[in-house]
Amino acid sequence: MKLNHCISPNTKVNSKWIKDLDVRPQTIRYLEENIGRTLFRINFKDIFNETNPITKKTKTSINLWDYIKLKSFFTAKETTTQTKRPLTEWKKIFTCHTSDKRLVTNIYKELAKLNNKTTNNPIQKWGEDMDRIFTTEEIQKAEKHMKKCSKSLIVREMQIKTTMRYHFTPVRMSYIRKGNSSKCWRGCGVKGTLLHCWWECKLVQPLWRTVWRTLRRLEMNLPNDPAIPFLGIYPKEPNISIQKDLCTHMFLAAQFVIAKTWKQPRCPTTDEWLSKLWYIYTIEYYSAIKNGDFTVFS
Ligand SMILES: [Zn+2]
């Protein structure tokens, strides 16, 4: 196996890649002493650009064959994009400071920053709204559900967008734009939290009842739990067999029609739901054909 050596802005001039280029040691020494020790410095000084005055000097100072090889290396697109990438805070800490002085302080500062970042975890947000704490196993299930709920990328994207955009709830919007009302946009008069807008609102509940009724008709008796449609967290040991693919399609269709009527003062209709369901089903069918996977629909 040929290992692709990793080039970062801090890769030293005398590292493996230069050995691969088979450049003379005196050329490396010249670069180190006159231009810089890292690829970043060399790229930064742009010495392989013909209009640069240092170029002429470099060209005459090092072996011409070495010059050609290095020039093609530094002007290659994949090298430039990678070497021009700015340093991360971590790399700065470990590579830019000349001594170890204050090293511990700097590391500590960076760690403290990480700790301060408010967690922007949508699943946790759902948990807060539902007033429950998910186990690690449940969180993993939910994350897997987001990634695997559909074969089609379009459907997955819609799903993630609709469920994860809790910041578009009235409560969040009134917080962002002070003065906006935090009441549900459907006009039911209740505070528009994430859970309310998707599940609890009296103008959304009829649709969910239709979904549950349909599930019951298909002999799938699921508990009335929002974690099932939104996060894919099913009861641990259901005493009935659940066709998760079918459920997922029905839930997704409901989510989409709710999202579509987000600010309208009405309940999404059963017809809207069914047509969305049909649409998802069609998309899934074609993605399955494209992926050569017919098992779902056989
Ligand atoms: Zn409402």
Residues whose N, C-alpha, C, O or C-beta is under 5 A from the ligand:
A	BS01	ZN	C184 R186 C188 C201 K202
